[in-house]
Amino acid sequence: APSSTKTPGSDERCPSERISLRMSRFGRNRRYDRGMLKNAPIVPYIPATDVARARKFYEEKVGLVPKEEIAGGVVYECGNRSWIFLYQSAGAGT
């Protein structure tokens, strides 16, 4: 017969299910609990003190292709309607 006590780390649910369960315990609206960002486009803004150096890294090492330059920064288009905006910021890395 299965034991009714669980040891730490014995939860066999996938990580998103465990997070969903925790969120529902805090009174969150259940319709947003499961896979909220799983299929959503993500748009990170990445600050850089040296945009030219950062561009070199993202284009040569990561393989991103610049789509458009805007206000001293650059937009990289990714999959699933996602994109990245790399921009100049004196406070980057602080």
N, C-alpha and C positions, 0 to 999 in steps of 0.2 A: 504494500500500500504506500502511496506517495506521502512523504512527510509534510506536515502543515507548516513547518518552520522553514524559512529560507535563509541561506547564508549570503553574506554580502557578495554581490557580483553574480548571483545565480539567476537573475532575471533573464529569461530567454527572449524577451521582446526585442525588436529592433530599436535602435537609439531613438528614432522619431516617435515610436509608440511610447517609450518611456517618458520622453519629454512631453508628449501630448497628455499622458496620464498626470504628470506633475502639474501641467498648466490647468487641467480641468479641476484638479483639487484646489486650485487657488481661485476658482470662480470665473475662469475665462469662458468666453462664449464657445461652446463645443464645435460649432461649424468651422472654426478657424484652427482647431487643434491638430488635425491630421494633415501633414504634408504642406503646411502653409507656404513654404518657400520652395518646395520640391520642384515645381514646374514654373516658377515665377522667374521672369527676367531679372537679373541682378545688375545694378549699375554702380560700381564702386568709383569713388573719386579718390585719386591717389596724389597726395601732395609730394612735391620734390623741391629741394633747395637748388638743385642743378638739373633742369629739365633736359638739357642736351645729353648729359650723362645717363639719366634715367631712361631717355628714349633709346639710347644705344643698347642698354641692358634689355629693355622690353622688346625691342625689335630684333636684336641679334641673338640673344640668349633664349628668350621666351618664344620668339617667333611671331609676335603680334605685328599686324600690318596697319599703318596709320591710315585712317579714313579721312580725317579733317583736322585742320589746325584752327583753334579758336582761342582768342584772348591770351596768346602766349603758351597755350597748352595744346594737347593733342588728344583726339578721340580715336580709340581702337574699337572696331566692331568685333563682337564675339558671337557665339551661337545663341540660338533661342531668344532673339531680340535683345540680347544683353550687349552692353558696351562698357568701356572703361574710359574715364577722363583723367589724364595725367596733367597736372597743373603746377605752376610755380607757387611756392609758399615759403616764406622766410622761416616759419615755425615748424617745417617738416622735420620729423625725427626727434622732436623735443619732448 
